[in-house]
Amino acid sequence: MMEVYLDNSATTKCLPEVASLMTHIMCEDYGNPSSMHKKGVESEKYVRHAKEVIAKCMKVQEKEILFTSGGTESDNIALVGGAYANYRAGRHIITTRIEHPAVLQTCAYLEEQGFAVTYLPVDTDGVIRLADLEKAMTKNTILVSIMHTNNEVGAVQPIEQAGELIKRMNPNTLFHVDAVQGFGKFKIYPKRMHIDLLSVSAHKIHGPKGVGFLYINEKAKVRPIIFGGGQQRGMRSGTENVPGIAGMAKAVEEIFVDFEPKINYLYSIKERFVKGVSAIDGIRINGSAGRDGAPHVVSVSIQGIRSEVMLHALEDKGIYVSAGSACSSNKPSVSATLKAIGVEKQYLDSTLRFSFSLYTTETEIDYTVKCMSELIPMLRHYTRK
């Protein structure tokens, strides 16, 4: 039986060169980067090199890169740190209805602390309307948080246009972008796109889990939310995760080599899958199935079959997919994103997410489509019984 991993939005397979580098650091260059002796200096070099690599790929300054434990922490620092640092200028925040829980739950916390949050609606593809953003902006808006690429349906937001609009209406409003699903799939240049804060996680780009970074524009006012030994200029105390940081930098280096052919390959895999499953009766593709969406995510609703049933039926065939965002819970629940894009009630509990990587092959896609075309009629038959 073939093993097919199609849950790359949840996490990706670590690149062999990333794992090799991390093993070397953990076993040989294991010093604390804050130590003044040779072992510490060796470790610090990895941290410095990682900043150089990441800053260069986004055309920003090395001092604007803050290492974190991943996307969730980066989002929390951006929102909580940004809100508290600027609350004297206003207490209004804008986000969207389809953000990751790391943003939505943080916004809910900030509402409890007295901040007002506006949640922008999206169209049937999951994309915001700039007119809604413009209408929501006020003189008290201190922070806007819009994800680059949605983790469930692959909707890509008009980030550059949104950034231009925000800064035109209020140059002091912070613009945060959760780019956890977009980084490595699109070229993102914060300065050009008017982004003040940008969240990234390594394990979505074939790097290690438990490490990420937050880009913070040097002019942005953000308070630290973790205190201690004063590492990273006091913005995020705690001994740096040197193996993780170095592994992330290696993954970043690799992902941008021959970038265009890689992304074109992902789109070709996506298009092959969409064409195949669309031929199956009772299938609905949620969001954009084309190149205006992400190259690696497809949301599929299957009429008459519950997500969990289909997920485990595919698992029995060696195919691994997701019933939603793996980051929100390991228990499937009704997706706020699917509701926001207007998916009918009958499909809300019948949706799976298929997400691809550069390791995904055409043979794996064809095998998955074949299994689905065989399983769906059979499962519907037993459901009706």
C-alpha positions as CSV (number, residue, x, y, z in Angstrom):
1,M,0.0,0.0,0.0
2,M,1.3,3.5,-0.9
3,E,1.7,6.1,1.8
4,V,0.6,9.5,0.8
5,Y,1.0,12.5,3.1
6,L,-1.4,15.3,2.1
7,D,-1.5,17.3,5.4
8,N,1.4,19.7,4.7
9,S,-0.6,22.7,6.0
10,A,-0.4,21.0,9.4
11,T,3.3,20.3,9.1
12,T,5.9,19.4,6.6
13,K,8.6,16.7,6.4
14,C,12.0,18.1,7.6
15,L,14.6,18.5,4.8
16,P,17.5,16.0,5.3
17,E,20.1,18.8,5.3
18,V,18.1,20.6,8.0
19,A,18.0,17.6,10.2
20,S,21.7,16.9,9.7
21,L,22.7,20.5,10.6
22,M,20.5,20.4,13.7
23,T,22.0,17.1,14.8
24,H,25.5,18.5,14.4
25,I,24.7,21.6,16.5
26,M,23.0,19.6,19.3
27,C,25.9,17.1,19.5
28,E,28.9,19.3,18.7
29,D,28.2,23.1,18.7
30,Y,25.9,22.9,21.7
31,G,27.0,26.0,23.6
32,N,24.7,28.7,24.9
33,P,24.8,31.7,22.6
34,S,25.0,34.1,25.6
35,S,28.2,32.4,26.9
36,M,31.4,34.4,26.4
37,H,33.6,31.4,25.7
38,K,34.4,29.6,22.4
39,K,31.4,27.3,22.6
40,G,29.1,30.2,23.1
41,V,30.6,32.2,20.3
42,E,30.2,29.2,17.9
43,S,26.5,29.1,18.8
44,E,26.0,32.8,18.4
45,K,27.4,32.6,14.9
46,Y,24.5,30.3,13.9
47,V,22.0,32.8,15.3
48,R,23.7,35.7,13.5
49,H,23.8,33.7,10.2
50,A,20.1,32.9,10.5
51,K,19.3,36.6,10.8
52,E,21.3,37.4,7.7
53,V,19.6,34.6,5.7
54,I,16.1,35.6,6.7
55,A,16.6,39.3,6.5
56,K,18.1,39.0,3.0
57,C,15.2,37.0,1.6
58,M,12.7,39.6,2.7
59,K,15.0,42.7,2.1
60,V,14.8,43.9,5.7
61,Q,17.4,44.6,8.4
62,E,18.8,41.8,10.6
63,K,17.9,43.7,13.7
64,E,14.2,43.5,12.6
65,I,14.1,39.7,13.0
66,L,13.0,38.2,16.4
67,F,13.2,34.5,16.9
68,T,10.2,32.8,18.6
69,S,8.8,29.3,19.2
70,G,6.6,29.5,16.1
71,G,3.6,31.2,14.5
72,T,1.4,31.2,17.6
73,E,4.0,33.0,19.7
74,S,4.8,35.4,16.9
75,D,1.1,36.3,16.5
76,N,0.7,36.8,20.3
77,I,3.7,39.1,20.5
78,A,2.5,41.1,17.5
79,L,-1.0,41.5,18.7
80,V,-0.6,41.8,22.5
81,G,2.7,43.6,22.4
82,G,1.5,45.9,19.6
83,A,-1.8,46.7,21.3
84,Y,-0.3,47.4,24.8
85,A,2.5,49.6,23.3
86,N,0.0,51.8,21.4
87,Y,-3.1,51.8,23.5
88,R,-2.8,55.5,24.3
89,A,-3.3,56.3,20.6
90,G,-6.5,54.2,20.6
91,R,-8.1,50.9,21.5
92,H,-9.5,49.7,18.1
93,I,-8.2,46.6,16.3
94,I,-9.2,45.2,12.9
95,T,-8.9,41.6,11.8
96,T,-10.8,39.1,9.6
97,R,-13.3,36.3,10.4
98,I,-11.1,33.7,8.8
99,E,-7.9,34.2,10.8
100,H,-6.0,31.3,12.5
101,P,-7.0,30.7,16.2
102,A,-3.7,32.2,17.2
103,V,-5.0,35.5,16.1
104,L,-8.7,35.1,16.8
105,Q,-8.2,33.9,20.4
106,T,-5.7,36.6,21.0
107,C,-8.1,39.2,19.7
108,A,-10.8,37.7,22.1
109,Y,-8.4,38.2,25.0
110,L,-7.7,41.8,24.0
111,E,-11.5,42.4,23.9
112,E,-11.6,41.2,27.5
113,Q,-8.9,43.8,28.2
114,G,-11.1,46.6,26.9
115,F,-10.0,46.8,23.2
116,A,-12.6,46.9,20.5
117,V,-12.2,44.5,17.6
118,T,-13.8,44.7,14.1
119,Y,-14.0,41.4,12.2
120,L,-14.0,41.9,8.5
121,P,-16.2,39.6,6.4
122,V,-14.9,37.8,3.3
123,D,-16.3,36.8,-0.1
124,T,-17.1,33.2,-1.2
125,D,-13.4,32.7,-2.0
126,G,-12.3,33.8,1.4
127,V,-10.9,37.2,0.4
128,I,-11.6,40.5,2.2
129,R,-13.0,43.5,0.4
130,L,-10.8,46.6,0.6
131,A,-13.9,48.7,0.8
132,D,-14.8,46.9,4.1
133,L,-11.3,47.6,5.5
134,E,-11.5,51.2,4.5
135,K,-14.9,51.6,6.2
136,A,-13.7,49.9,9.4
137,M,-10.7,52.1,9.8
138,T,-11.0,55.0,12.4
139,K,-8.6,57.5,13.9
140,N,-8.5,55.1,17.0
141,T,-7.4,52.1,14.9
142,I,-4.0,51.1,16.3
143,L,-3.6,47.6,14.8
144,V,-4.8,45.7,11.7
145,S,-4.1,41.9,11.5
146,I,-4.8,40.1,8.2
147,M,-3.4,36.7,7.3
148,H,-1.5,36.3,4.0
149,T,-2.8,32.9,3.1
150,N,-5.6,31.0,4.8
151,N,-4.7,27.7,6.3
152,E,-8.0,26.0,5.5
153,V,-9.1,27.1,2.0
154,G,-5.9,28.7,0.7
155,A,-7.4,32.2,0.1
156,V,-4.7,34.8,-0.6
157,Q,-5.4,38.3,0.7
158,P,-4.5,41.6,-1.2
159,I,-1.9,42.3,1.4
160,E,0.0,45.0,-0.5
161,Q,-3.1,47.0,-1.4
162,A,-4.4,46.6,2.2
163,G,-1.1,47.9,3.6
164,E,-1.2,50.9,1.3
165,L,-4.7,51.7,2.3
166,I,-4.0,51.4,6.0
167,K,-0.9,53.6,5.9
168,R,-2.7,56.2,3.7
169,M,-5.6,56.4,6.2
170,N,-3.4,56.3,9.3
171,P,0.4,56.0,9.0
172,N,0.6,55.1,12.7
173,T,-1.6,52.1,12.5
174,L,0.4,48.9,12.9
175,F,-0.1,46.3,10.1
176,H,0.4,42.7,11.2
177,V,0.4,39.8,8.7
178,D,0.2,36.1,9.7
179,A,2.3,34.7,6.9
180,V,2.7,31.2,8.4
181,Q,1.0,29.6,5.3
182,G,2.2,32.2,2.8
183,F,5.9,32.4,3.5
184,G,7.9,30.1,1.2
185,K,4.9,29.9,-1.2
186,F,5.1,33.6,-2.2
187,K,7.8,36.2,-2.1
188,I,7.0,38.6,0.7
189,Y,8.7,42.0,1.0
190,P,7.4,43.8,4.2
191,K,8.8,47.2,3.4
192,R,7.3,47.3,-0.1
193,M,4.0,45.9,1.2
194,H,3.7,48.3,4.2
195,I,3.9,45.4,6.7
196,D,5.1,46.3,10.2
197,L,4.8,42.9,11.8
198,L,5.1,39.5,10.0
199,S,4.7,36.0,11.6
200,V,6.4,32.9,10.2
201,S,6.8,29.3,11.4
202,A,9.6,27.0,10.3
203,H,7.7,23.7,10.3
204,K,5.5,24.8,7.4
205,I,8.6,25.1,5.1
206,H,10.4,21.8,5.8
207,G,12.1,23.2,8.9
208,P,11.8,22.0,12.5
209,K,8.8,22.4,14.8
210,G,8.9,24.8,17.8
211,V,10.7,27.7,16.1
212,G,9.7,30.7,14.0
213,F,10.3,34.4,13.7
214,L,8.5,37.7,13.9
215,Y,9.6,40.5,11.7
216,I,9.2,43.8,13.6
217,N,9.8,47.0,11.6
218,E,12.4,49.1,13.5
219,K,9.9,52.0,13.8
220,A,7.1,49.8,15.2
221,K,6.3,50.1,18.9
222,V,5.9,46.6,20.4
223,R,6.1,45.6,24.1
224,P,7.7,42.3,25.1
225,I,5.4,39.8,26.6
226,I,8.1,37.3,27.8
227,F,10.5,38.6,30.5
228,G,13.7,37.2,31.9
229,G,17.4,37.3,31.0
230,G,17.1,40.0,28.3
231,Q,18.1,38.0,25.3
232,Q,17.2,39.4,21.8
233,R,17.6,42.9,23.1
234,G,15.0,42.3,25.8
235,M,12.2,41.7,23.3
236,R,12.0,37.9,23.9
237,S,13.9,36.6,26.9
238,G,15.0,33.0,27.1
239,T,18.0,31.1,25.7
240,E,17.7,31.0,21.9
241,N,16.8,27.6,20.3
242,V,20.1,27.5,18.3
243,P,19.5,24.1,16.5
244,G,15.9,25.2,15.6
245,I,17.0,28.7,14.5
246,A,19.8,27.3,12.3
247,G,17.5,24.6,10.9
248,M,14.9,27.2,10.0
249,A,17.5,29.3,8.3
250,K,18.6,26.3,6.3
251,A,15.0,25.6,5.3
252,V,14.6,29.3,4.2
253,E,17.8,29.1,2.1
254,E,16.6,25.9,0.4
255,I,13.0,27.0,-0.2
256,F,14.0,30.0,-2.3
257,V,16.4,28.2,-4.6
258,D,14.8,27.7,-8.0
259,F,11.7,29.3,-6.4
260,E,9.5,29.8,-9.5
261,P,9.8,26.2,-10.8
262,K,9.0,24.9,-7.3
263,I,5.8,27.0,-7.0
264,N,4.8,26.1,-10.6
265,Y,5.2,22.4,-9.7
266,L,2.9,22.9,-6.6
267,Y,0.3,24.6,-8.8
268,S,0.4,21.7,-11.3
269,I,-0.1,19.2,-8.5
270,K,-3.0,21.2,-7.2
271,E,-4.6,21.5,-10.6
272,R,-4.2,17.8,-11.2
273,F,-5.9,17.0,-7.9
274,V,-8.8,19.5,-8.5
275,K,-9.4,18.1,-12.0
276,G,-9.5,14.6,-10.7
277,V,-11.8,15.0,-7.7
278,S,-14.1,17.4,-9.5
279,A,-15.1,14.5,-11.7
280,I,-16.5,12.7,-8.7
281,D,-20.2,13.1,-8.1
282,G,-21.2,15.3,-5.2
283,I,-17.8,17.0,-4.7
284,R,-17.5,20.8,-3.9
285,I,-14.3,22.7,-4.0
286,N,-14.3,25.5,-1.4
287,G,-12.5,28.8,-2.1
288,S,-10.3,29.3,-5.2
289,A,-9.3,26.2,-7.1
290,G,-7.0,28.2,-9.4
291,R,-3.8,30.2,-9.4
292,D,-5.3,33.2,-7.5
293,G,-5.3,30.9,-4.4
294,A,-2.4,29.2,-2.6
295,P,-0.5,26.6,-4.6
296,H,-0.6,24.0,-1.8
297,V,-4.1,23.9,-0.3
298,V,-7.5,22.6,-1.5
299,S,-10.6,22.4,0.6
300,V,-13.0,19.6,-0.5
301,S,-16.6,19.0,0.7
302,I,-18.0,15.6,0.0
303,Q,-21.8,15.4,0.0
304,G,-23.3,12.9,2.4
305,I,-20.2,11.8,4.1
306,R,-18.9,13.1,7.4
307,S,-15.3,14.5,7.5
308,E,-14.1,12.1,10.1
309,V,-15.5,9.0,8.3
310,M,-13.8,10.0,5.1
311,L,-10.6,10.9,6.8
312,H,-10.3,7.5,8.4
313,A,-11.3,5.7,5.2
314,L,-8.5,7.5,3.4
315,E,-6.1,6.7,6.3
316,D,-6.9,3.0,5.8
317,K,-5.6,3.4,2.3
318,G,-2.4,5.1,3.6
319,I,-3.5,8.6,2.7
320,Y,-3.2,11.3,5.4
321,V,-5.3,14.4,5.2
322,S,-7.0,16.9,7.7
323,A,-10.5,17.6,8.7
324,G,-9.6,21.3,9.3
325,S,-6.9,23.2,11.0
326,A,-4.6,20.9,13.0
327,C,-3.6,23.9,15.1
328,S,-7.0,24.6,16.6
329,S,-7.8,21.1,18.1
330,N,-7.4,17.5,17.4
331,K,-11.2,17.2,17.6
332,P,-13.0,18.2,14.4
333,S,-15.4,21.1,14.9
334,V,-17.4,23.4,12.7
335,S,-15.0,25.6,10.8
336,A,-15.5,29.4,11.3
337,T,-13.7,29.8,7.9
338,L,-16.2,27.6,6.1
339,K,-19.1,29.5,7.7
340,A,-17.5,32.8,6.7
341,I,-17.2,31.9,3.0
342,G,-20.9,30.8,3.0
343,V,-20.5,27.0,2.8
344,E,-24.0,25.4,3.1
345,K,-24.8,23.7,6.4
346,Q,-24.9,20.2,4.8
347,Y,-21.2,20.5,3.8
348,L,-19.9,22.0,7.0
349,D,-19.3,18.6,8.6
350,S,-18.2,17.0,5.4
351,T,-15.1,18.9,4.5
352,L,-11.5,17.8,4.2
353,R,-8.3,19.8,3.6
354,F,-5.7,18.4,1.2
355,S,-2.4,20.2,1.3
356,F,0.7,19.4,-0.8
357,S,4.4,19.9,-0.7
358,L,7.4,19.5,-3.1
359,Y,7.6,15.9,-2.0
360,T,4.1,15.2,-3.3
361,T,4.1,13.3,-6.6
362,E,1.7,13.0,-9.5
363,T,1.5,9.2,-8.8
364,E,0.3,10.0,-5.2
365,I,-2.3,12.4,-6.5
366,D,-3.6,9.9,-9.0
367,Y,-3.7,7.2,-6.3
368,T,-5.6,9.5,-3.9
369,V,-8.2,10.4,-6.6
370,K,-8.7,6.8,-7.5
371,C,-9.2,5.8,-3.8
372,M,-11.7,8.7,-3.4
373,S,-13.7,7.7,-6.5
374,E,-14.0,4.1,-5.1
375,L,-14.6,5.0,-1.4
376,I,-17.2,7.8,-1.8
377,P,-19.9,5.8,-3.6
378,M,-19.4,2.9,-1.1
379,L,-19.5,5.2,2.0
380,R,-22.6,7.0,0.7
381,H,-24.3,3.6,0.2
382,Y,-23.7,2.6,3.8
383,T,-24.6,6.1,5.1
384,R,-28.0,5.8,3.4
385,K,-28.5,2.4,4.9
